Amino acid sequence: MSDRGTAVDDSRSLEAWGRSSYVPSTTTRDGERYVRVTRGMVLTPRRLVGWLALFVLFVAVPDMASLSPGIQLRVLHQGVLFGLAAVGLNLLLRHTKLVSFGHAAFFGTGAYTAAVLATQFDVTSMVLLLAAATLVGTAMAGVVGFLSLRHTGLYFSLLTLAFGQLLFAIAQGQSYLGGSDGLPVRPGDANQATLFGAEMGADVYSVVVYYLTVLVVVLALFVMWRIVQSPFGNALDAIGQDRTRAQFIGIPVKRYVLVAFVLSGVYGAVAGGMYGLVQQHVRPESTLYFLRSGEILFMAILGGFGTLLGPLVGGVVLVFLQDVGRDLTNYFDALTGVVLVLLVFGFPRGIVGSLKSGSGFRERTAALAANPSVVREWVQDGAEAFGTALSRAKRNLLVLVFGVR
């Protein structure tokens, strides 16, 4: 009892120490060193180095793209933006257990807002275009959320899908929005947006917009981390576990879920506005089509919806695989599908989730490093599982077609 009590006290003291000040410092608990990055954020040195290395890699992408022809800045940039939209969707998926099939609606609303202001009103400021895209996308999320969240489960998912398709039909059918050809995002005499009034060449423009995206993504991830760690995030977890029980203990379930839905829409709107600035042209198929919503959802699952960074990684991986597949074969969709199936089976908790300590992937990696001959057992177990699955499928087929049990 005393050991358990000491462990609990150490945990609470570490948590209190992490909240005590904004000044970075270090402490040691249970023989392990911790670094306080900011108030409430306490990391081990290894995890802090990993985050810093990831940030440096993120910042160095333009230089890597200029040195290697196989790395295209625009492709990775798109992956980051769609991954940012998936980070917003993950707030619903991870904490409230709601599945939205229409989050491309907010992504597309943000993109089209930037395009309309640039084309019809000749707004040239990146900051104004991005701010307007965020505001309009947030308002759209509020309307869709208010109308959809009266239902849960499958009905909620279908309603979000219906609203997304409605916006797609409007964008494709209205000449004011460019119809199926879409709208350019090329305002002013320079045919591109400006940052604080400065006009840039094409190469400089792409790099500047990328670093603006880096700033936006870092801030968005920090804000999402604060949301998840707050009492509001804990309330969303309680709602996701049991809505009825959460309501009985006094949590305003409908209001909290609506706020979570709007917050997830904000991330989609910001990503859509940035997408318009990057592509400098917006079309319905690339921003509002229902398959885009499915891809955003799959990005969250592929990267690991149980993690903060996973959806962002999933977005980069999926967009990169699609681009590489187009260069390799005409059947790029099939190739991408096969690779994704292998990734899902190899990383059942998503890419980032499976790399965390305590995951099955980490345990198998450690076992392989300790004893390489364990691969033979894995192959035998896999073959047995495959044979069992085939037998079950055959039996089910006989029952379904011939009624034979």
C-alpha positions as CSV (number, residue, x, y, z in Angstrom):
1,M,0.0,0.0,0.0
2,S,2.8,2.4,0.8
3,D,4.5,1.8,-2.6
4,R,1.3,2.4,-4.4
5,G,0.6,5.5,-2.4
6,T,4.1,6.8,-3.1
7,A,3.7,6.3,-6.8
8,V,0.4,8.1,-6.8
9,D,1.9,11.0,-4.8
10,D,4.9,11.2,-7.3
11,S,2.5,11.3,-10.2
12,R,0.4,14.0,-8.7
13,S,3.5,16.0,-7.7
14,L,4.9,15.7,-11.2
15,E,1.6,16.9,-12.6
16,A,1.5,19.8,-10.2
17,W,5.1,20.7,-11.1
18,G,4.2,20.7,-14.8
19,R,1.4,23.2,-14.1
20,S,3.4,25.4,-11.7
21,S,5.2,27.7,-14.1
22,Y,5.7,28.5,-17.7
23,V,9.5,28.6,-17.3
24,P,11.2,25.5,-18.8
25,S,13.1,23.4,-16.3
26,T,13.8,19.8,-15.4
27,T,13.0,17.4,-12.6
28,T,13.5,13.7,-11.8
29,R,10.8,11.2,-10.8
30,D,11.3,7.4,-10.3
31,G,14.8,7.6,-11.7
32,E,13.6,9.2,-15.0
33,R,14.2,12.8,-16.0
34,Y,11.4,15.0,-17.2
35,V,11.6,18.4,-19.0
36,R,8.8,21.0,-18.6
37,V,8.4,22.6,-22.0
38,T,5.5,24.9,-21.1
39,R,2.8,24.9,-18.5
40,G,1.2,21.5,-18.4
41,M,3.5,20.0,-21.0
42,V,6.0,17.6,-19.4
43,L,8.1,15.4,-21.6
44,T,11.0,12.9,-21.2
45,P,14.2,14.0,-22.9
46,R,13.9,11.3,-25.5
47,R,10.4,12.4,-26.5
48,L,11.5,16.1,-26.5
49,V,14.3,15.3,-28.9
50,G,11.9,13.4,-31.1
51,W,9.5,16.3,-31.3
52,L,12.4,18.7,-32.0
53,A,13.8,16.4,-34.7
54,L,10.3,16.1,-36.3
55,F,10.0,19.9,-36.3
56,V,13.4,20.4,-37.9
57,L,12.5,17.8,-40.6
58,F,9.2,19.7,-41.1
59,V,11.0,23.0,-41.6
60,A,13.7,21.5,-43.9
61,V,11.2,20.1,-46.4
62,P,11.7,22.9,-49.0
63,D,15.5,22.3,-48.9
64,M,15.0,18.6,-49.2
65,A,12.6,19.1,-52.2
66,S,15.2,21.3,-54.0
67,L,17.9,18.7,-53.5
68,S,15.9,15.6,-54.4
69,P,13.7,15.5,-57.5
70,G,11.7,12.6,-55.9
71,I,10.4,14.9,-53.2
72,Q,7.8,17.4,-54.5
73,L,7.0,20.3,-52.1
74,R,3.5,20.7,-53.4
75,V,2.6,17.1,-52.8
76,L,3.9,17.1,-49.2
77,H,2.3,20.4,-48.7
78,Q,-1.1,19.0,-49.7
79,G,-0.6,16.0,-47.4
80,V,0.1,18.3,-44.5
81,L,-3.1,20.3,-45.2
82,F,-5.3,17.3,-45.5
83,G,-3.7,15.9,-42.4
84,L,-4.5,19.1,-40.6
85,A,-8.2,18.6,-41.5
86,A,-7.9,15.1,-40.2
87,V,-6.5,16.4,-36.9
88,G,-9.8,18.3,-36.5
89,L,-11.9,15.3,-37.5
90,N,-10.0,13.3,-35.0
91,L,-11.4,15.4,-32.1
92,L,-14.8,13.9,-32.9
93,L,-13.6,10.4,-33.8
94,R,-11.2,9.9,-30.8
95,H,-13.2,11.6,-28.0
96,T,-16.9,11.6,-28.8
97,K,-16.8,8.4,-31.0
98,L,-18.7,10.2,-33.8
99,V,-17.9,9.4,-37.4
100,S,-18.4,12.3,-39.9
101,F,-18.6,11.5,-43.6
102,G,-18.9,15.2,-44.6
103,H,-15.9,17.0,-43.2
104,A,-14.8,17.9,-46.8
105,A,-17.7,20.4,-46.6
106,F,-15.7,22.6,-44.2
107,F,-12.5,22.1,-46.1
108,G,-14.2,23.0,-49.3
109,T,-16.0,26.0,-47.7
110,G,-12.7,27.4,-46.6
111,A,-11.1,26.9,-50.0
112,Y,-14.0,28.4,-51.9
113,T,-14.2,31.4,-49.5
114,A,-10.6,32.2,-50.3
115,A,-11.3,31.7,-54.1
116,V,-14.4,33.9,-54.1
117,L,-12.8,36.8,-52.3
118,A,-9.7,36.6,-54.5
119,T,-11.6,36.3,-57.8
120,Q,-14.7,38.3,-57.2
121,F,-13.5,41.0,-54.7
122,D,-9.8,41.0,-55.6
123,V,-8.6,40.5,-52.0
124,T,-4.9,40.0,-52.1
125,S,-3.8,39.6,-48.5
126,M,-3.1,36.0,-47.4
127,V,-4.0,36.9,-43.8
128,L,-7.4,38.2,-44.8
129,L,-8.1,35.3,-47.1
130,L,-7.2,32.8,-44.4
131,A,-9.1,34.6,-41.7
132,A,-12.3,34.9,-43.9
133,A,-12.0,31.2,-44.9
134,T,-11.8,30.3,-41.2
135,L,-14.8,32.4,-40.2
136,V,-17.1,31.2,-43.0
137,G,-16.0,27.5,-42.5
138,T,-16.7,27.8,-38.8
139,A,-20.1,29.3,-39.5
140,M,-20.8,26.4,-41.9
141,A,-19.7,23.9,-39.2
142,G,-22.1,25.5,-36.7
143,V,-25.0,25.2,-39.1
144,V,-24.3,21.6,-40.1
145,G,-23.5,20.6,-36.5
146,F,-26.7,22.1,-35.2
147,L,-28.8,20.2,-37.7
148,S,-26.9,16.9,-37.7
149,L,-26.2,16.4,-34.0
150,R,-29.8,15.8,-33.2
151,H,-29.0,12.3,-34.2
152,T,-26.1,9.9,-33.4
153,G,-24.5,6.9,-34.9
154,L,-25.3,6.0,-38.5
155,Y,-27.9,8.8,-38.9
156,F,-25.4,11.4,-37.9
157,S,-22.8,10.1,-40.4
158,L,-25.4,10.1,-43.2
159,L,-26.6,13.6,-42.4
160,T,-23.0,14.9,-42.6
161,L,-22.6,13.1,-45.9
162,A,-25.8,14.6,-47.2
163,F,-24.8,18.2,-46.3
164,G,-21.4,17.7,-47.9
165,Q,-22.9,16.5,-51.1
166,L,-25.4,19.4,-51.1
167,L,-22.5,21.8,-51.0
168,F,-20.7,19.9,-53.7
169,A,-23.8,20.1,-55.9
170,I,-24.1,23.9,-55.3
171,A,-20.5,24.5,-56.1
172,Q,-20.7,22.5,-59.3
173,G,-23.9,24.0,-60.5
174,Q,-23.3,27.7,-59.8
175,S,-21.5,29.7,-62.5
176,Y,-20.7,32.3,-59.8
177,L,-18.5,29.6,-58.2
178,G,-17.0,28.5,-61.5
179,G,-19.1,25.3,-62.0
180,S,-17.1,22.2,-62.5
181,D,-14.0,24.2,-63.6
182,G,-13.8,25.9,-60.2
183,L,-12.2,29.3,-59.4
184,P,-8.6,30.6,-59.4
185,V,-7.0,32.1,-56.3
186,R,-4.9,34.6,-58.2
187,P,-5.8,38.1,-57.1
188,G,-4.1,41.4,-58.0
189,D,-1.7,42.4,-60.8
190,A,0.8,39.7,-59.7
191,N,-1.9,37.0,-60.0
192,Q,-1.1,35.7,-56.5
193,A,-1.8,36.6,-52.9
194,T,0.6,38.8,-51.0
195,L,1.9,38.6,-47.4
196,F,1.8,42.0,-45.7
197,G,1.7,43.7,-49.1
198,A,4.9,42.0,-50.4
199,E,4.7,40.4,-53.9
200,M,6.8,37.3,-54.5
201,G,8.0,35.2,-57.4
202,A,6.5,31.8,-58.0
203,D,9.3,29.9,-56.3
204,V,9.5,32.3,-53.3
205,Y,5.7,32.2,-53.1
206,S,5.5,28.4,-52.7
207,V,8.2,28.5,-49.9
208,V,6.6,31.4,-48.1
209,V,3.2,29.7,-48.1
210,Y,4.7,26.5,-46.9
211,Y,6.4,28.2,-43.9
212,L,3.1,29.9,-43.2
213,T,1.5,26.5,-43.2
214,V,4.2,25.3,-40.7
215,L,3.3,28.1,-38.4
216,V,-0.4,27.4,-38.6
217,V,0.1,23.7,-38.1
218,V,2.3,24.1,-35.1
219,L,-0.2,26.5,-33.5
220,A,-3.1,24.2,-34.4
221,L,-1.4,21.1,-32.8
222,F,-0.6,23.0,-29.6
223,V,-4.2,24.3,-29.4
224,M,-5.6,20.8,-30.0
225,W,-3.3,19.4,-27.3
226,R,-4.5,22.1,-24.9
227,I,-8.1,21.2,-25.7
228,V,-7.5,17.5,-25.2
229,Q,-5.8,18.0,-21.9
230,S,-8.4,20.4,-20.6
231,P,-11.5,19.6,-18.5
232,F,-13.5,20.1,-21.7
233,G,-11.5,17.3,-23.3
234,N,-12.1,15.0,-20.3
235,A,-15.8,15.7,-20.6
236,L,-15.7,14.7,-24.3
237,D,-14.0,11.5,-23.3
238,A,-16.8,10.8,-20.8
239,I,-19.4,11.5,-23.5
240,G,-17.7,9.1,-25.9
241,Q,-17.7,6.4,-23.3
242,D,-21.3,6.7,-22.2
243,R,-23.6,9.6,-23.2
244,T,-26.3,8.8,-20.7
245,R,-24.0,8.5,-17.8
246,A,-22.2,11.8,-18.8
247,Q,-25.6,13.5,-18.8
248,F,-26.5,12.1,-15.4
249,I,-23.3,13.6,-13.8
250,G,-24.2,17.0,-15.2
251,I,-22.3,17.3,-18.4
252,P,-24.3,19.3,-21.0
253,V,-23.8,16.7,-23.7
254,K,-25.4,18.4,-26.7
255,R,-23.7,21.7,-26.1
256,Y,-20.3,20.1,-25.6
257,V,-20.6,17.9,-28.7
258,L,-21.7,20.8,-30.8
259,V,-18.7,22.8,-29.6
260,A,-16.4,19.9,-30.5
261,F,-18.0,19.6,-33.9
262,V,-17.5,23.3,-34.6
263,L,-13.8,23.1,-33.4
264,S,-13.2,20.2,-35.8
265,G,-14.8,22.3,-38.6
266,V,-12.4,25.2,-37.8
267,Y,-9.4,22.9,-38.5
268,G,-11.0,21.8,-41.8
269,A,-11.7,25.5,-42.8
270,V,-8.2,26.6,-42.0
271,A,-6.7,23.7,-44.0
272,G,-9.1,24.5,-46.9
273,G,-8.1,28.2,-46.9
274,M,-4.4,27.3,-47.0
275,Y,-5.1,24.7,-49.7
276,G,-6.6,27.5,-51.9
277,L,-3.5,29.6,-51.4
278,V,-1.2,26.6,-52.2
279,Q,-3.0,25.3,-55.3
280,Q,-4.1,28.8,-56.5
281,H,-7.1,27.1,-58.0
282,V,-10.1,25.4,-56.4
283,R,-12.4,22.8,-57.9
284,P,-15.4,20.9,-56.5
285,E,-14.0,17.4,-57.0
286,S,-10.8,18.2,-55.1
287,T,-12.4,19.9,-52.2
288,L,-16.0,19.0,-51.7
289,Y,-16.5,15.6,-53.2
290,F,-17.6,12.9,-50.7
291,L,-14.6,10.8,-51.5
292,R,-12.5,13.6,-50.1
293,S,-14.3,13.3,-46.8
294,G,-13.6,9.5,-46.8
295,E,-9.9,10.2,-47.4
296,I,-9.8,12.7,-44.5
297,L,-11.4,10.1,-42.3
298,F,-9.0,7.4,-43.5
299,M,-6.0,9.7,-42.9
300,A,-7.0,9.9,-39.2
301,I,-7.3,6.1,-38.9
302,L,-4.1,5.4,-41.0
303,G,-1.9,7.7,-38.9
304,G,-3.5,6.6,-35.6
305,F,-6.7,8.3,-34.3
306,G,-5.6,7.6,-30.7
307,T,-2.8,10.1,-31.1
308,L,-2.4,13.8,-31.7
309,L,0.1,13.7,-34.5
310,G,-1.2,10.5,-36.2
311,P,-3.8,12.2,-38.5
312,L,-1.1,14.6,-39.8
313,V,1.2,11.7,-40.6
314,G,-1.6,9.8,-42.2
315,G,-2.4,12.7,-44.5
316,V,1.2,13.0,-45.7
317,V,1.5,9.2,-46.2
318,L,-1.8,8.9,-48.1
319,V,-1.2,11.8,-50.4
320,F,2.4,10.7,-51.1
321,L,1.3,7.2,-51.9
322,Q,-1.3,8.5,-54.3
323,D,1.2,10.7,-56.1
324,V,3.9,7.9,-56.4
325,G,1.2,5.5,-57.6
326,R,0.2,7.8,-60.4
327,D,3.9,7.9,-61.6
328,L,4.3,4.1,-61.5
329,T,1.2,2.7,-63.0
330,N,-2.2,3.5,-64.5
331,Y,-3.7,1.3,-61.7
332,F,-2.5,3.6,-59.0
333,D,-5.7,3.3,-57.0
334,A,-5.2,-0.5,-56.8
335,L,-1.5,-0.1,-55.9
336,T,-2.3,2.5,-53.2
337,G,-5.1,0.2,-51.8
338,V,-2.7,-2.8,-51.5
339,V,-0.1,-0.7,-49.8
340,L,-2.6,0.7,-47.4
341,V,-4.0,-2.7,-46.6
342,L,-0.5,-3.9,-45.7
343,L,0.0,-0.8,-43.5
344,V,-3.2,-1.4,-41.7
345,F,-2.4,-5.0,-41.0
346,G,1.2,-4.1,-40.0
347,F,0.2,-1.1,-37.9
348,P,-3.2,-2.0,-36.4
349,R,-3.2,1.2,-34.2
350,G,-2.1,3.4,-37.0
351,I,1.4,4.4,-38.0
352,V,2.1,6.7,-35.0
353,G,-0.1,4.6,-32.5
354,S,1.8,1.4,-33.4
355,L,5.2,3.1,-32.7
356,K,4.3,4.1,-29.2
357,S,5.7,2.1,-26.3
358,G,3.6,-0.8,-25.2
359,S,2.1,-1.4,-28.6
360,G,2.1,-4.8,-30.2
361,F,4.4,-3.6,-33.0
362,R,7.0,-2.4,-30.6
363,E,6.8,-5.7,-28.7
364,R,7.2,-7.7,-31.9
365,T,10.2,-5.6,-33.0
366,A,11.9,-6.2,-29.7
367,A,11.2,-9.9,-29.9
368,L,12.6,-9.9,-33.5
369,A,15.8,-8.1,-32.3
370,A,16.2,-10.6,-29.5
371,N,15.5,-13.7,-31.5
372,P,15.3,-13.5,-35.3
373,S,14.1,-17.1,-35.6
374,V,10.7,-15.9,-34.2
375,V,9.8,-15.0,-37.8
376,R,9.2,-18.7,-38.5
377,E,6.6,-18.8,-35.7
378,W,4.9,-15.7,-37.0
379,V,4.7,-17.2,-40.5
380,Q,3.2,-20.4,-39.2
381,D,0.6,-18.5,-37.1
382,G,-0.3,-16.3,-40.0
383,A,-0.8,-19.3,-42.3
384,E,-3.0,-21.0,-39.7
385,A,-5.0,-17.8,-39.3
386,F,-5.4,-17.5,-43.0
387,G,-6.5,-21.1,-43.4
388,T,-9.1,-20.6,-40.6
389,A,-10.4,-17.5,-42.3
390,L,-10.8,-19.3,-45.6
391,S,-12.6,-22.2,-43.9
392,R,-15.0,-19.8,-42.2
393,A,-15.6,-17.9,-45.5
394,K,-16.3,-21.2,-47.3
395,R,-18.8,-22.2,-44.6
396,N,-20.6,-18.9,-44.6
397,L,-20.8,-19.0,-48.5
398,L,-22.4,-22.4,-48.4
399,V,-24.9,-21.3,-45.8
400,L,-25.7,-18.1,-47.8
401,V,-26.0,-19.8,-51.3
402,F,-27.2,-23.3,-50.6
403,G,-28.5,-23.1,-47.0
404,V,-26.1,-25.9,-46.1
405,R,-24.7,-25.8,-42.6
